Amino acid sequence: MPTALKCGWIRAMADAGVASIEVGSFVPATIVPQMADTAEVVADAVTIAGLRVVALVPNLRGAQAAHAAGAHAVTIPISASNSHSLANTRKSTADQIAEVGRISAWVGAQARPMQVEAGVSTAFGCSMEGVVPIERVVWTAAGLVAAGADTIALCDTVGYAHPALIRATIRAVREAVGGRLRTLHLHDTLGMGIANALAGLEEGIRAFDGALAGLGGCPFAPGASGNVTTEDLVFMLESMGFSTGIDLEKLLATRALLAAGLPDERLRGQLALAGIPRTFHRAA
């Protein structure tokens, strides 16, 4: 997607009321060339009043670049599955936990604060290893908190989770790290994204990652498809009485900008297909 269109799309989503957006990744352009302009995108996004600008980083070098560009927060993916960690970052899970320690220490020494979120990837299963024991997920999350992460996200990288597993994992991780567990990052590979979000909501989670039109999917996890669709997630939350601050009509309109920037990308989402029901009322 051309840089100007990315920036315009982010501005349109912010205008719709999305208050926190992960706008890009500071990863090697030789491996993920579509993220080569992330510094420019972050620098533009931080000028949008009221928007919390997040960038994904794999290491200290990426965190330093994100900080220099003005990002308010970074998210660092740490795979509970060692095989996925090696495929994604060429480092073991233990080595990546140590890298979070280096990032946290460096950020803590800077004059401008930047939040450090660690995402436990493959927390609900791995397309390389299969079942990831909950004990392994807990060990990873606890290690990340000990390394200095401000918050923890549990990530269903390949979309293998189901509501019962979501509940059990949240309870086990929360027992280990308490309120540091904040976010669920869900994929819709098997059509379970919204059901899993509801399970997380009922377990007290109040922060969810989503992607407009279900965009996304990890290029280093075989079989992974798009993230849970933001529009459908917002519709569910607002319908249940949770105020997101997001205008659904404006949010749906931003899909046109996404389509213009990525004309060959399949756009997903039930709400866009069906339209906003006449019975819908935004939460007060």
C-alpha positions as protocol buffer text, in pm:
chain_id: "A"
residue {
  index: 1
  type: MET
  ca { x: 0 y: 0 z: 0 }
}
residue {
  index: 2
  type: PRO
  ca { x: 144 y: 342 z: -91 }
}
residue {
  index: 3
  type: THR
  ca { x: 257 y: 543 z: 211 }
}
residue {
  index: 4
  type: ALA
  ca { x: 16 y: 832 z: 147 }
}
residue {
  index: 5
  type: LEU
  ca { x: -278 y: 592 z: 137 }
}
residue {
  index: 6
  type: LYS
  ca { x: -163 y: 423 z: 458 }
}
residue {
  index: 7
  type: CYS
  ca { x: -150 y: 757 z: 635 }
}
residue {
  index: 8
  type: GLY
  ca { x: -489 y: 860 z: 500 }
}
residue {
  index: 9
  type: TRP
  ca { x: -642 y: 528 z: 605 }
}
residue {
  index: 10
  type: ILE
  ca { x: -503 y: 563 z: 958 }
}
residue {
  index: 11
  type: ARG
  ca { x: -640 y: 918 z: 980 }
}
residue {
  index: 12
  type: ALA
  ca { x: -982 y: 799 z: 866 }
}
residue {
  index: 13
  type: MET
  ca { x: -990 y: 523 z: 1128 }
}
residue {
  index: 14
  type: ALA
  ca { x: -885 y: 771 z: 1397 }
}
residue {
  index: 15
  type: ASP
  ca { x: -1163 y: 1005 z: 1281 }
}
residue {
  index: 16
  type: ALA
  ca { x: -1406 y: 713 z: 1321 }
}
residue {
  index: 17
  type: GLY
  ca { x: -1303 y: 695 z: 1687 }
}
residue {
  index: 18
  type: VAL
  ca { x: -1037 y: 424 z: 1692 }
}
residue {
  index: 19
  type: ALA
  ca { x: -814 y: 553 z: 1972 }
}
residue {
  index: 20
  type: SER
  ca { x: -522 y: 310 z: 1949 }
}
residue {
  index: 21
  type: ILE
  ca { x: -374 y: 177 z: 1624 }
}
residue {
  index: 22
  type: GLU
  ca { x: -76 y: -46 z: 1556 }
}
residue {
  index: 23
  type: VAL
  ca { x: 36 y: 137 z: 1243 }
}
residue {
  index: 24
  type: GLY
  ca { x: 336 y: -68 z: 1131 }
}
residue {
  index: 25
  type: SER
  ca { x: 633 y: -287 z: 1215 }
}
residue {
  index: 26
  type: PHE
  ca { x: 1000 y: -199 z: 1247 }
}
residue {
  index: 27
  type: VAL
  ca { x: 1123 y: -517 z: 1082 }
}
residue {
  index: 28
  type: PRO
  ca { x: 1390 y: -565 z: 812 }
}
residue {
  index: 29
  type: ALA
  ca { x: 1262 y: -432 z: 478 }
}
residue {
  index: 30
  type: THR
  ca { x: 1444 y: -713 z: 301 }
}
residue {
  index: 31
  type: ILE
  ca { x: 1213 y: -964 z: 474 }
}
residue {
  index: 32
  type: VAL
  ca { x: 888 y: -763 z: 497 }
}
residue {
  index: 33
  type: PRO
  ca { x: 919 y: -491 z: 230 }
}
residue {
  index: 34
  type: GLN
  ca { x: 566 y: -359 z: 282 }
}
residue {
  index: 35
  type: MET
  ca { x: 681 y: -223 z: 620 }
}
residue {
  index: 36
  type: ALA
  ca { x: 979 y: -27 z: 483 }
}
residue {
  index: 37
  type: ASP
  ca { x: 798 y: 306 z: 539 }
}
residue {
  index: 38
  type: THR
  ca { x: 697 y: 244 z: 901 }
}
residue {
  index: 39
  type: ALA
  ca { x: 907 y: 530 z: 1042 }
}
residue {
  index: 40
  type: GLU
  ca { x: 734 y: 772 z: 804 }
}
residue {
  index: 41
  type: VAL
  ca { x: 391 y: 631 z: 889 }
}
residue {
  index: 42
  type: VAL
  ca { x: 453 y: 656 z: 1264 }
}
residue {
  index: 43
  type: ALA
  ca { x: 582 y: 1013 z: 1232 }
}
residue {
  index: 44
  type: ASP
  ca { x: 260 y: 1112 z: 1054 }
}
residue {
  index: 45
  type: ALA
  ca { x: 31 y: 919 z: 1289 }
}
residue {
  index: 46
  type: VAL
  ca { x: 169 y: 1080 z: 1605 }
}
residue {
  index: 47
  type: THR
  ca { x: 45 y: 1417 z: 1478 }
}
residue {
  index: 48
  type: ILE
  ca { x: -317 y: 1293 z: 1501 }
}
residue {
  index: 49
  type: ALA
  ca { x: -470 y: 1437 z: 1817 }
}
residue {
  index: 50
  type: GLY
  ca { x: -579 y: 1175 z: 2068 }
}
residue {
  index: 51
  type: LEU
  ca { x: -441 y: 874 z: 1882 }
}
residue {
  index: 52
  type: ARG
  ca { x: -221 y: 623 z: 2064 }
}
residue {
  index: 53
  type: VAL
  ca { x: 33 y: 510 z: 1807 }
}
residue {
  index: 54
  type: VAL
  ca { x: 172 y: 157 z: 1847 }
}
residue {
  index: 55
  type: ALA
  ca { x: 447 y: -15 z: 1647 }
}
residue {
  index: 56
  type: LEU
  ca { x: 548 y: -378 z: 1641 }
}
residue {
  index: 57
  type: VAL
  ca { x: 917 y: -444 z: 1702 }
}
residue {
  index: 58
  type: PRO
  ca { x: 1114 y: -771 z: 1717 }
}
residue {
  index: 59
  type: ASN
  ca { x: 1422 y: -643 z: 1903 }
}
residue {
  index: 60
  type: LEU
  ca { x: 1601 y: -351 z: 2069 }
}
residue {
  index: 61
  type: ARG
  ca { x: 1702 y: -199 z: 1737 }
}
residue {
  index: 62
  type: GLY
  ca { x: 1337 y: -189 z: 1632 }
}
residue {
  index: 63
  type: ALA
  ca { x: 1234 y: -36 z: 1965 }
}
residue {
  index: 64
  type: GLN
  ca { x: 1496 y: 236 z: 1926 }
}
residue {
  index: 65
  type: ALA
  ca { x: 1367 y: 314 z: 1577 }
}
residue {
  index: 66
  type: ALA
  ca { x: 1008 y: 325 z: 1704 }
}
residue {
  index: 67
  type: HIS
  ca { x: 1106 y: 561 z: 1984 }
}
residue {
  index: 68
  type: ALA
  ca { x: 1294 y: 787 z: 1743 }
}
residue {
  index: 69
  type: ALA
  ca { x: 988 y: 803 z: 1518 }
}
residue {
  index: 70
  type: GLY
  ca { x: 770 y: 905 z: 1815 }
}
residue {
  index: 71
  type: ALA
  ca { x: 568 y: 591 z: 1884 }
}
residue {
  index: 72
  type: HIS
  ca { x: 374 y: 593 z: 2210 }
}
residue {
  index: 73
  type: ALA
  ca { x: 402 y: 217 z: 2258 }
}
residue {
  index: 74
  type: VAL
  ca { x: 568 y: -88 z: 2114 }
}
residue {
  index: 75
  type: THR
  ca { x: 442 y: -443 z: 2105 }
}
residue {
  index: 76
  type: ILE
  ca { x: 692 y: -729 z: 2094 }
}
residue {
  index: 77
  type: PRO
  ca { x: 581 y: -1075 z: 1978 }
}
residue {
  index: 78
  type: ILE
  ca { x: 729 y: -1355 z: 2192 }
}
residue {
  index: 79
  type: SER
  ca { x: 630 y: -1705 z: 2083 }
}
residue {
  index: 80
  type: ALA
  ca { x: 546 y: -1956 z: 2352 }
}
residue {
  index: 81
  type: SER
  ca { x: 624 y: -2217 z: 2085 }
}
residue {
  index: 82
  type: ASN
  ca { x: 1000 y: -2240 z: 2038 }
}
residue {
  index: 83
  type: SER
  ca { x: 963 y: -2352 z: 1675 }
}
residue {
  index: 84
  type: HIS
  ca { x: 757 y: -2046 z: 1584 }
}
residue {
  index: 85
  type: SER
  ca { x: 998 y: -1821 z: 1772 }
}
residue {
  index: 86
  type: LEU
  ca { x: 1289 y: -1951 z: 1565 }
}
residue {
  index: 87
  type: ALA
  ca { x: 1092 y: -1912 z: 1240 }
}
residue {
  index: 88
  type: ASN
  ca { x: 968 y: -1564 z: 1330 }
}
residue {
  index: 89
  type: THR
  ca { x: 1277 y: -1406 z: 1489 }
}
residue {
  index: 90
  type: ARG
  ca { x: 1556 y: -1666 z: 1457 }
}
residue {
  index: 91
  type: LYS
  ca { x: 1578 y: -1665 z: 1835 }
}
residue {
  index: 92
  type: SER
  ca { x: 1447 y: -1905 z: 2100 }
}
residue {
  index: 93
  type: THR
  ca { x: 1168 y: -1807 z: 2336 }
}
residue {
  index: 94
  type: ALA
  ca { x: 1417 y: -1764 z: 2621 }
}
residue {
  index: 95
  type: ASP
  ca { x: 1639 y: -1541 z: 2406 }
}
residue {
  index: 96
  type: GLN
  ca { x: 1340 y: -1327 z: 2309 }
}
residue {
  index: 97
  type: ILE
  ca { x: 1238 y: -1287 z: 2674 }
}
residue {
  index: 98
  type: ALA
  ca { x: 1592 y: -1164 z: 2741 }
}
residue {
  index: 99
  type: GLU
  ca { x: 1554 y: -921 z: 2447 }
}
residue {
  index: 100
  type: VAL
  ca { x: 1242 y: -777 z: 2614 }
}
residue {
  index: 101
  type: GLY
  ca { x: 1457 y: -718 z: 2921 }
}
residue {
  index: 102
  type: ARG
  ca { x: 1704 y: -519 z: 2712 }
}
residue {
  index: 103
  type: ILE
  ca { x: 1424 y: -320 z: 2550 }
}
residue {
  index: 104
  type: SER
  ca { x: 1258 y: -242 z: 2884 }
}
residue {
  index: 105
  type: ALA
  ca { x: 1587 y: -129 z: 3035 }
}
residue {
  index: 106
  type: TRP
  ca { x: 1665 y: 94 z: 2739 }
}
residue {
  index: 107
  type: VAL
  ca { x: 1317 y: 248 z: 2730 }
}
residue {
  index: 108
  type: GLY
  ca { x: 1333 y: 310 z: 3105 }
}
residue {
  index: 109
  type: ALA
  ca { x: 1650 y: 515 z: 3057 }
}
residue {
  index: 110
  type: GLN
  ca { x: 1494 y: 750 z: 2801 }
}
residue {
  index: 111
  type: ALA
  ca { x: 1351 y: 1092 z: 2882 }
}
residue {
  index: 112
  type: ARG
  ca { x: 1035 y: 1026 z: 2679 }
}
residue {
  index: 113
  type: PRO
  ca { x: 828 y: 732 z: 2805 }
}
residue {
  index: 114
  type: MET
  ca { x: 712 y: 456 z: 2572 }
}
residue {
  index: 115
  type: GLN
  ca { x: 495 y: 167 z: 2684 }
}
residue {
  index: 116
  type: VAL
  ca { x: 628 y: -185 z: 2631 }
}
residue {
  index: 117
  type: GLU
  ca { x: 369 y: -453 z: 2560 }
}
residue {
  index: 118
  type: ALA
  ca { x: 479 y: -815 z: 2515 }
}
residue {
  index: 119
  type: GLY
  ca { x: 252 y: -1040 z: 2315 }
}
residue {
  index: 120
  type: VAL
  ca { x: 266 y: -1412 z: 2390 }
}
residue {
  index: 121
  type: SER
  ca { x: 231 y: -1551 z: 2037 }
}
residue {
  index: 122
  type: THR
  ca { x: 104 y: -1905 z: 1965 }
}
residue {
  index: 123
  type: ALA
  ca { x: -54 y: -1895 z: 2312 }
}
residue {
  index: 124
  type: PHE
  ca { x: -339 y: -2120 z: 2201 }
}
residue {
  index: 125
  type: GLY
  ca { x: -165 y: -2356 z: 1961 }
}
residue {
  index: 126
  type: CYS
  ca { x: 101 y: -2365 z: 1691 }
}
residue {
  index: 127
  type: SER
  ca { x: 87 y: -2487 z: 1331 }
}
residue {
  index: 128
  type: MET
  ca { x: 441 y: -2621 z: 1374 }
}
residue {
  index: 129
  type: GLU
  ca { x: 425 y: -2785 z: 1718 }
}
residue {
  index: 130
  type: GLY
  ca { x: 53 y: -2838 z: 1766 }
}
residue {
  index: 131
  type: VAL
  ca { x: -64 y: -2807 z: 2128 }
}
residue {
  index: 132
  type: VAL
  ca { x: 118 y: -2547 z: 2335 }
}
residue {
  index: 133
  type: PRO
  ca { x: 74 y: -2642 z: 2703 }
}
residue {
  index: 134
  type: ILE
  ca { x: -84 y: -2375 z: 2921 }
}
residue {
  index: 135
  type: GLU
  ca { x: 210 y: -2415 z: 3158 }
}
residue {
  index: 136
  type: ARG
  ca { x: 440 y: -2303 z: 2876 }
}
residue {
  index: 137
  type: VAL
  ca { x: 222 y: -1998 z: 2812 }
}
residue {
  index: 138
  type: VAL
  ca { x: 225 y: -1909 z: 3183 }
}
residue {
  index: 139
  type: TRP
  ca { x: 604 y: -1952 z: 3197 }
}
residue {
  index: 140
  type: THR
  ca { x: 645 y: -1721 z: 2898 }
}
residue {
  index: 141
  type: ALA
  ca { x: 410 y: -1453 z: 3034 }
}
residue {
  index: 142
  type: ALA
  ca { x: 569 y: -1459 z: 3380 }
}
residue {
  index: 143
  type: GLY
  ca { x: 914 y: -1433 z: 3224 }
}
residue {
  index: 144
  type: LEU
  ca { x: 808 y: -1131 z: 3022 }
}
residue {
  index: 145
  type: VAL
  ca { x: 673 y: -952 z: 3328 }
}
residue {
  index: 146
  type: ALA
  ca { x: 995 y: -1028 z: 3514 }
}
residue {
  index: 147
  type: ALA
  ca { x: 1184 y: -885 z: 3215 }
}
residue {
  index: 148
  type: GLY
  ca { x: 1001 y: -555 z: 3255 }
}
residue {
  index: 149
  type: ALA
  ca { x: 705 y: -566 z: 3015 }
}
residue {
  index: 150
  type: ASP
  ca { x: 437 y: -318 z: 3117 }
}
residue {
  index: 151
  type: THR
  ca { x: 149 y: -528 z: 2984 }
}
residue {
  index: 152
  type: ILE
  ca { x: 91 y: -874 z: 2839 }
}
residue {
  index: 153
  type: ALA
  ca { x: -123 y: -978 z: 2543 }
}
residue {
  index: 154
  type: LEU
  ca { x: -227 y: -1335 z: 2467 }
}
residue {
  index: 155
  type: CYS
  ca { x: -215 y: -1398 z: 2093 }
}
residue {
  index: 156
  type: ASP
  ca { x: -398 y: -1666 z: 1896 }
}
residue {
  index: 157
  type: THR
  ca { x: -145 y: -1641 z: 1614 }
}
residue {
  index: 158
  type: VAL
  ca { x: -283 y: -1921 z: 1400 }
}
residue {
  index: 159
  type: GLY
  ca { x: -646 y: -1905 z: 1509 }
}
residue {
  index: 160
  type: TYR
  ca { x: -667 y: -2244 z: 1678 }
}
residue {
  index: 161
  type: ALA
  ca { x: -832 y: -2123 z: 2001 }
}
residue {
  index: 162
  type: HIS
  ca { x: -1183 y: -2203 z: 2120 }
}
residue {
  index: 163
  type: PRO
  ca { x: -1377 y: -2037 z: 2404 }
}
residue {
  index: 164
  type: ALA
  ca { x: -1297 y: -2300 z: 2668 }
}
residue {
  index: 165
  type: LEU
  ca { x: -924 y: -2273 z: 2595 }
}
residue {
  index: 166
  type: ILE
  ca { x: -945 y: -1894 z: 2601 }
}
residue {
  index: 167
  type: ARG
  ca { x: -1103 y: -1907 z: 2946 }
}
residue {
  index: 168
  type: ALA
  ca { x: -858 y: -2159 z: 3091 }
}
residue {
  index: 169
  type: THR
  ca { x: -553 y: -1977 z: 2957 }
}
residue {
  index: 170
  type: ILE
  ca { x: -665 y: -1633 z: 3075 }
}
residue {
  index: 171
  type: ARG
  ca { x: -732 y: -1767 z: 3425 }
}
residue {
  index: 172
  type: ALA
  ca { x: -395 y: -1942 z: 3447 }
}
residue {
  index: 173
  type: VAL
  ca { x: -197 y: -1645 z: 3314 }
}
residue {
  index: 174
  type: ARG
  ca { x: -384 y: -1395 z: 3528 }
}
residue {
  index: 175
  type: GLU
  ca { x: -303 y: -1602 z: 3837 }
}
residue {
  index: 176
  type: ALA
  ca { x: 65 y: -1564 z: 3747 }
}
residue {
  index: 177
  type: VAL
  ca { x: 83 y: -1201 z: 3630 }
}
residue {
  index: 178
  type: GLY
  ca { x: -232 y: -1038 z: 3767 }
}
residue {
  index: 179
  type: GLY
  ca { x: -341 y: -713 z: 3609 }
}
residue {
  index: 180
  type: ARG
  ca { x: -48 y: -707 z: 3367 }
}
residue {
  index: 181
  type: LEU
  ca { x: -258 y: -931 z: 3141 }
}
residue {
  index: 182
  type: ARG
  ca { x: -453 y: -681 z: 2937 }
}
residue {
  index: 183
  type: THR
  ca { x: -512 y: -776 z: 2575 }
}
residue {
  index: 184
  type: LEU
  ca { x: -638 y: -1054 z: 2351 }
}
residue {
  index: 185
  type: HIS
  ca { x: -504 y: -1071 z: 1995 }
}
residue {
  index: 186
  type: LEU
  ca { x: -730 y: -1303 z: 1796 }
}
residue {
  index: 187
  type: HIS
  ca { x: -732 y: -1452 z: 1448 }
}
residue {
  index: 188
  type: ASP
  ca { x: -1033 y: -1586 z: 1264 }
}
residue {
  index: 189
  type: THR
  ca { x: -873 y: -1880 z: 1083 }
}
residue {
  index: 190
  type: LEU
  ca { x: -1148 y: -2121 z: 1189 }
}
residue {
  index: 191
  type: GLY
  ca { x: -1427 y: -1865 z: 1227 }
}
residue {
  index: 192
  type: MET
  ca { x: -1395 y: -1858 z: 1607 }
}
residue {
  index: 193
  type: GLY
  ca { x: -1263 y: -1504 z: 1650 }
}
residue {
  index: 194
  type: ILE
  ca { x: -1581 y: -1336 z: 1774 }
}
residue {
  index: 195
  type: ALA
  ca { x: -1674 y: -1631 z: 1998 }
}
residue {
  index: 196
  type: ASN
  ca { x: -1326 y: -1619 z: 2150 }
}
residue {
  index: 197
  type: ALA
  ca { x: -1354 y: -1244 z: 2202 }
}
residue {
  index: 198
  type: LEU
  ca { x: -1679 y: -1297 z: 2390 }
}
residue {
  index: 199
  type: ALA
  ca { x: -1513 y: -1558 z: 2612 }
}
residue {
  index: 200
  type: GLY
  ca { x: -1231 y: -1313 z: 2683 }
}
residue {
  index: 201
  type: LEU
  ca { x: -1479 y: -1036 z: 2755 }
}
residue {
  index: 202
  type: GLU
  ca { x: -1658 y: -1255 z: 3008 }
}
residue {
  index: 203
  type: GLU
  ca { x: -1321 y: -1327 z: 3172 }
}
residue {
  index: 204
  type: GLY
  ca { x: -1264 y: -955 z: 3222 }
}
residue {
  index: 205
  type: ILE
  ca { x: -1047 y: -868 z: 2921 }
}
residue {
  index: 206
  type: ARG
  ca { x: -1121 y: -516 z: 2798 }
}
residue {
  index: 207
  type: ALA
  ca { x: -862 y: -467 z: 2523 }
}
residue {
  index: 208
  type: PHE
  ca { x: -883 y: -653 z: 2193 }
}
residue {
  index: 209
  type: ASP
  ca { x: -675 y: -637 z: 1878 }
}
residue {
  index: 210
  type: GLY
  ca { x: -864 y: -643 z: 1551 }
}
residue {
  index: 211
  type: ALA
  ca { x: -793 y: -563 z: 1187 }
}
residue {
  index: 212
  type: LEU
  ca { x: -1017 y: -374 z: 950 }
}
residue {
  index: 213
  type: ALA
  ca { x: -1175 y: -616 z: 702 }
}
residue {
  index: 214
  type: GLY
  ca { x: -997 y: -905 z: 874 }
}
residue {
  index: 215
  type: LEU
  ca { x: -663 y: -808 z: 721 }
}
residue {
  index: 216
  type: GLY
  ca { x: -350 y: -980 z: 842 }
}
residue {
  index: 217
  type: GLY
  ca { x: -196 y: -1315 z: 917 }
}
residue {
  index: 218
  type: CYS
  ca { x: 154 y: -1414 z: 1024 }
}
residue {
  index: 219
  type: PRO
  ca { x: 380 y: -1486 z: 723 }
}
residue {
  index: 220
  type: PHE
  ca { x: 597 y: -1711 z: 942 }
}
residue {
  index: 221
  type: ALA
  ca { x: 314 y: -1933 z: 1070 }
}
residue {
  index: 222
  type: PRO
  ca { x: 186 y: -2178 z: 806 }
}
residue {
  index: 223
  type: GLY
  ca { x: -191 y: -2171 z: 774 }
}
residue {
  index: 224
  type: ALA
  ca { x: -246 y: -1844 z: 963 }
}
residue {
  index: 225
  type: SER
  ca { x: -510 y: -1617 z: 812 }
}
residue {
  index: 226
  type: GLY
  ca { x: -657 y: -1279 z: 899 }
}
residue {
  index: 227
  type: ASN
  ca { x: -719 y: -1119 z: 1235 }
}
residue {
  index: 228
  type: VAL
  ca { x: -1063 y: -1091 z: 1388 }
}
residue {
  index: 229
  type: THR
  ca { x: -1255 y: -824 z: 1197 }
}
residue {
  index: 230
  type: THR
  ca { x: -1260 y: -492 z: 1382 }
}
residue {
  index: 231
  type: GLU
  ca { x: -1601 y: -391 z: 1248 }
}
residue {
  index: 232
  type: ASP
  ca { x: -1769 y: -711 z: 1364 }
}
residue {
  index: 233
  type: LEU
  ca { x: -1597 y: -688 z: 1702 }
}
residue {
  index: 234
  type: VAL
  ca { x: -1712 y: -328 z: 1753 }
}
residue {
  index: 235
  type: PHE
  ca { x: -2067 y: -423 z: 1653 }
}
residue {
  index: 236
  type: MET
  ca { x: -2077 y: -702 z: 1912 }
}
residue {
  index: 237
  type: LEU
  ca { x: -1935 y: -485 z: 2189 }
}
residue {
  index: 238
  type: GLU
  ca { x: -2162 y: -189 z: 2121 }
}
residue {
  index: 239
  type: SER
  ca { x: -2467 y: -414 z: 2091 }
}
residue {
  index: 240
  type: MET
  ca { x: -2385 y: -559 z: 2433 }
}
residue {
  index: 241
  type: GLY
  ca { x: -2366 y: -214 z: 2592 }
}
residue {
  index: 242
  type: PHE
  ca { x: -1988 y: -161 z: 2591 }
}
residue {
  index: 243
  type: SER
  ca { x: -1908 y: 185 z: 2459 }
}
residue {
  index: 244
  type: THR
  ca { x: -1605 y: 172 z: 2228 }
}
residue {
  index: 245
  type: GLY
  ca { x: -1621 y: 535 z: 2115 }
}
residue {
  index: 246
  type: ILE
  ca { x: -1616 y: 412 z: 1754 }
}
residue {
  index: 247
  type: ASP
  ca { x: -1865 y: 524 z: 1489 }
}
residue {
  index: 248
  type: LEU
  ca { x: -1949 y: 209 z: 1293 }
}
residue {
  index: 249
  type: GLU
  ca { x: -2068 y: 389 z: 979 }
}
residue {
  index: 250
  type: LYS
  ca { x: -1746 y: 588 z: 959 }
}
residue {
  index: 251
  type: LEU
  ca { x: -1542 y: 277 z: 1032 }
}
residue {
  index: 252
  type: LEU
  ca { x: -1711 y: 81 z: 753 }
}
residue {
  index: 253
  type: ALA
  ca { x: -1643 y: 370 z: 516 }
}
residue {
  index: 254
  type: THR
  ca { x: -1268 y: 335 z: 572 }
}
residue {
  index: 255
  type: ARG
  ca { x: -1281 y: -3 z: 397 }
}
residue {
  index: 256
  type: ALA
  ca { x: -1288 y: 190 z: 68 }
}
residue {
  index: 257
  type: LEU
  ca { x: -944 y: 332 z: 145 }
}
residue {
  index: 258
  type: LEU
  ca { x: -815 y: -15 z: 227 }
}
residue {
  index: 259
  type: ALA
  ca { x: -955 y: -149 z: -101 }
}
residue {
  index: 260
  type: ALA
  ca { x: -792 y: 136 z: -294 }
}
residue {
  index: 261
  type: GLY
  ca { x: -454 y: 68 z: -135 }
}
residue {
  index: 262
  type: LEU
  ca { x: -468 y: -313 z: -160 }
}
residue {
  index: 263
  type: PRO
  ca { x: -702 y: -383 z: -454 }
}
residue {
  index: 264
  type: ASP
  ca { x: -616 y: -754 z: -468 }
}
residue {
  index: 265
  type: GLU
  ca { x: -674 y: -817 z: -97 }
}
residue {
  index: 266
  type: ARG
  ca { x: -985 y: -1008 z: 9 }
}
residue {
  index: 267
  type: LEU
  ca { x: -1195 y: -795 z: 243 }
}
residue {
  index: 268
  type: ARG
  ca { x: -1374 y: -995 z: 512 }
}
residue {
  index: 269
  type: GLY
  ca { x: -1644 y: -908 z: 763 }
}
residue {
  index: 270
  type: GLN
  ca { x: -2006 y: -1004 z: 823 }
}
residue {
  index: 271
  type: LEU
  ca { x: -2121 y: -653 z: 914 }
}
residue {
  index: 272
  type: ALA
  ca { x: -1997 y: -509 z: 587 }
}
residue {
  index: 273
  type: LEU
  ca { x: -2171 y: -790 z: 400 }
}
residue {
  index: 274
  type: ALA
  ca { x: -2506 y: -757 z: 580 }
}
residue {
  index: 275
  type: GLY
  ca { x: -2507 y: -387 z: 666 }
}
residue {
  index: 276
  type: ILE
  ca { x: -2577 y: -229 z: 1004 }
}
residue {
  index: 277
  type: PRO
  ca { x: -2910 y: -370 z: 1129 }
}
residue {
  index: 278
  type: ARG
  ca { x: -3201 y: -130 z: 1187 }
}
residue {
  index: 279
  type: THR
  ca { x: -3218 y: -263 z: 1543 }
}
residue {
  index: 280
  type: PHE
  ca { x: -2864 y: -144 z: 1623 }
}
residue {
  index: 281
  type: HIS
  ca { x: -2812 y: 123 z: 1887 }
}
residue {
  index: 282
  type: ARG
  ca { x: -2472 y: 247 z: 2002 }
}
residue {
  index: 283
  type: ALA
  ca { x: -2392 y: 195 z: 2368 }
}
residue {
  index: 284
  type: ALA
  ca { x: -2443 y: 502 z: 2581 }
}
